[in-house]
């Protein structure tokens, strides 16, 4: 079952992915996806204020990512059924109210529920990226998607230092209220500037959801790329959930100093446009292998230097971020090539797997660190990346033999 998009030809002819449009998409994606990560570096401030223990604090991050995965399953497929701009605005409105509720929450149960809602409604970013892929010509699709993913990844990476700085100077609640105000601006920008995309209606919502399982079973490339990125994102989320606790407890860094440290991760965002160009040039396999090797060795400073200072942590952060972002864009390019009519659902399935991995990584981070120290974080993160590389090499060898 597929959804025809022939009815949108007139819309496509009027819209094109100019440099300005790519920058606009990138900014909106970065601003929206940042909502998922604001809580990550400040859970040690949020937890005692709402009556939550340190051991369970990382569930704030996990529930946000689980909510995001649920939104990918239940909301993103609607991008293949409904007019995209209207759908995005409606979703962002839910995000606005959820962020306000988080900023006002006093009970752990309330905060956990709205955290899941923040993740659930922030999936509008995954409607913007397939829309850009629809509007971009085939020969430059990797470059366009890579450029927009660069903005999205900057949003992920800058959310942490921004959150830490604001929380240090104004309190953690201001982080969420300010984010709600930014989302109000983004909703207006989307309403005034984004082109419309109206798929032809040839399926019900129930059929769309049913088709998710059919697509996942039918497309081996989707399954493979989802597994690779899910495992690597688990390592990514594990590291970035645990590292603020390490910096605060073992090195005595303030929230502002943790914010400065988190900026090193933003260097990894340059991987997105680079990997997009590599994919357009046909180097997906080699670039993927390089990304997986880099992720696996990024944790080496923890084993070489037993004290593993701040510089060692920064090296891991830069290398891991670069590797994870590179592999994400390469996988996204490969998944988008599987079909235009199903692109919204293909993207949803790919991203669901990623954030399931992310939820796992963040959920075990605080307990691993509390019970086994930072070395356990490094060991698990490295193991996840090594498993990814091994599976990739086995699949690549099998595919080479079949051809």
Buried (B, 14 or more C-beta within 10 A) or exposed (E): EBBBBEEBEEBEEEBEBEEEBBEBBBBBBBBBBBBBBBBBBBBBBBBEBBEBEBEBBBBBBBBBBBBBBBBBBBBBBBBBBBBBBEBBBBBBBBBBBBBBBBBEBEEBEBBBBBBBBBBBBBBBBBBBBBBBBBBBEEEBBBBBBBBBBBBBBBBBBBBBBBBBBBBBEEBBBEBBBBBBEBBBEBBEBBEEEBBBBBBEEBBEEEBBBEBBEEBBEEBEBBBBBBBBBBBBBBBBBBBBBBBBBBBBEBEEBEBBBBBEBBBBBBBBBBBBBBBBBBBBEEBBBEBBBBBBBBBBBBBBBBEEEEEBEBEBBBBBBBBBBBBBBBBBBBBBBBBBBBEBBBBBBBBBBBBBBBBBBBBBBBBBBBBBBBEEEBBBBBBBBBBBBBBBBEBBEEBBEEEEEEE
